[in-house]
Amino acid sequence: MPEMVSASEIAEATQAIYDELPELMGAAEFEKGKPAIDGYLFEMKSSGNRSGSQGAAMKLLQLFARFPAVRVRIQSELLFSPLEVAGLVDRENRSAVAYFRPGEEADELRHVSIRPGGTGGATSRKFRNVSLDVRRLLDAVGDTTTSTISAALSTSHLAIITGVLGVIRGINKAITMDISEANARVFWALVLSHAEKASIGEATLLVNANEGRRAAGLAELSAEQLRESLYALEGIRSIARVPEMPDHWYIVESFHVKE
């Protein structure tokens, strides 16, 4: 079963598009509905996750039901927020989400989230054989002429949003891999060496990695320890070696530096 969308998530999504509401609803309709919208938002924020808060969320969505543009924008916000938080999508370029390509079944699309220095380890998300067209998905969710969608929409606006968000959460949960701090620090050395642009030899990488470790007050790596981390990162397909120069490595996984 997909996870239920909480009232706080509905409130955050509405707040995120609040300034767009006059255009999405029409100025006159927005002014007429503004007191109720503000009241529901206040109730949702002040009630926590209690039943009153969920009831306010349902009333807010029912108010928006007559405005397809609003409904689709809220659904879009709920859909993209988890990806944005994970650093997987650029809010300003939503139509070009690299992880959801219409008509394309990628063997694997990869992404690492890492803190500066590799502190605390990192996570790698693997999208295998994903062929999910987000634009069509949003169109379908907002299309009240589609019988199955229409049926769900008539009984619960929250149910259809829950289904969409559940897809994203299910994908993220299925493909997240943890990278140990030791291996993350080696990946970070590759990042600082710009190994996403050109391969780097193990001798140079060892110097760079140990420079970072000394700055962090950590013991230096031996050549064997460095190689163990490189093999581990290769095993999860975050990096690869140059066939003609097996001691040269490069990054094959996109990465996002978390502050």
Secondary structure, 3 states (H helix, E strand, C coil): CCCCCCHHHHHHHHHHCHHHHHHHHCHHHHHHHHHHHHHHHHHHHHCCCCHHHHHHHHHHHHHHCCCHHHHHHHHHHHHHHHHHHCCCCCHHHHHHCCCCCCCCCCCEEEEEEECHHHCCCEEEEEEECCCCCHHHHHHHHHCCCCHHHHHHHHHCHHHHHHHHHHHHHHHHHHHEEEECHHHHHHHHHHHHCCCCCCCEEHHHHHHHHHHHHHHCCCCCCCHHHHHHHHHHHHHCCCEEEECCEEEEEEECCEEEECC
